[in-house]
Amino acid sequence: MLFRCRSQLLHVLSLSLPLLTRRLLLPCVHHLMKPLVVFVLGGPGAGKGTQCTRIVEEMDQTMAANAQKNKFLIDGFPRNQDNLQGWNKTMDGKADVSFVLFFDCNNEICIERCLERGKSSGRTDDNRESLEKRIQTYLESTKPIIDLYQEMGKVRKIDASKSVDEVFDEVVKIFDKEG
């Protein structure tokens, strides 16, 4: 596969170097470009879905202009240790986690947002009892994953208690800085 990729690349570039030299100098671009992943984490109602939608909509031109197409945004993953172990086992050496975009928000604000959303969303889990259980699960299962990435210096924390626009402004600053 690697040889075939090199051959195709050499053919496209129409290089005049001797074949042996070309093989040594031009590795397959596909094999060098590991996908860069941004995990998006935070409690229920912190704004992960809302902000991911805006990132895709507002930064679509930036992403379209990126000819490498090797950057991925993963909303709400990994949620627990099993998810992380599965990711590490499956993706080890195949993708790099660039950073974790962490939407940090007070639990009560998260609950209020979800209750408000529940008035029109039709989601059966947008009620106080379910939300308190979901937040407890988040604190027990997801927050330790965030803490682990924090220890590695890979968490970019945003105060998600602000307005949607203010939070998005912070998101843009982070993506501008991180590239």
N, C-alpha and C positions, 0 to 999 in steps of 0.2 A: 504494500500500500504506500509506504513512504517513497519507494523508488518510482512508483507510478505517478505520485503527486509531483515529485521533482521533475520527472520527464515532462509532465503537462506544463509545469511552470516554466521550464526551460524552452519548451516549444513556443509558448505564448510570448516570452521575452525575446525569443530569437537571438540568443547570445552566441557569440562566436568563440567562446573559450573552449579549449579541449574538453571532451566529455568527462574525463576523470576529474579535472579541476572543477567543473560545474557541480559535480556530485558532492564534492567536499565543501564548496563555498555556499551552496544554496539549499538549506534545509527546507522542508515543506512548511509553508506559512501556516497551514491549517493545524499542524501539530505543535507549533509554537504558541498559538493564540488560545490560551486557556480562558474559558469564560470567567468573567468577573461577576460576582453575585453580591447583591445587597439584600440582607434579611431585614424585613420590616416587622418590628415587634412592639408590643404595648398591650395594655389591658383592654378588655372589652369596652368599647365606647371611646377609646383614646384618639380615634381618628385615622387608624391605619388605612382602612378602605377608602375613605374620603380623600386622603392625601395621595394614595397610590393612583387613584383615578386622575387627580389633578396632575401628578407627575407625568403620567402617560399622555394626557391631553396637552398640557402646556409645554412639555419638553419633547414632543413628538418630532419636531423639526431637528432638534439636536440629535435625537436617536437616529433619525432617518439619515442625517448627514454622516453618522458614524459608519463608515464603510466596513469596519471590522465586525459590527453586529455581534459583539461578544459580551455585552453587559445585560444582566438580568436582575430584575426586582422581584423578590419573593415575599408576598404579603402573608404575615402570620405564621411564619415557619422559621426555625423549628420551635414547636410549642412545648416540647418536653424532652427529656433525656433520650427516650427511644427514638424520637425524630432525629435528634442530633447524631446518635450512634448510627442510624440508618444512612443519614447523609454522609457521615465520615467514611463508612464502609463502602458505599456506592460511588461517592464522588472523589475519594482520595486520589489526588494527583490529576484529576480531570477538570476541576474548577477551583477557583480561589475565592474565598469570602473576602470581599473588599472591606466591608464594614457592616455593622448592625445599625440601622436607623431606628432609634428607640424613642417612641412617643410616650413620654412620662406625663401622667395625669392623675390627679387626686381621684381616689375611688368613688367618692360621692358625685363628683362631676361626671365621671364615666357612667354611673348608674342613671343620673338625670338625663344625660344625652340618650342613652339607650331607651329609657322610658318614653322620652319624646319621640324618638324614632319609631318605637313600637306602636304609637298611635296611628301611623300610616303605613308601616312596613308589612304588617301582617305576620311578623316573626313571633312565634309563640314563646320564644325564650327571652323576649324583651319585657319581662316583668320583674319586680323587685326580688322575689325569692330566687328565681333562676339566675338573675344577675349577681346576687351575692354569692351564689355557688360558683358561678363562672369566674368571678374575681378571686375567690379563694383558690380555685384551680390554677388561675394565672399566677398568683403569688407563690403557690407551692411548686408548680411545674415549669412555667415559662420564665419567671423572674430569675431563677438560678442559672438559666441559659444565658440571659442578658448579663448577669454578674460574671459568668465565665468569660464571655467575650470582652467585658469591661477589663478584666484582669489582663487580657491580651492586648489592650489598647485599641480595640476595634469597635467601640460603641460611640456613636454620635447621638448625643441626647438632646431632645427638643422638649421644651415646656409645651405640652399639648393642651394645656388648660386655656390657652389663648384662642382668639377667633380663628376660623378656618384660614382666612387670608394671612394673618400674622404667623400662623404655624407654617403655611406654605412659603412665606418669605424666608423663614429659617431653613426650610428644606432646600430651597434654591441655593442659599448661601453654602450649605453643606455640599451639595452636588457640584457647585462651581469650584469649591476648594478641593474636593476629592477627585474631580475630573471625570 
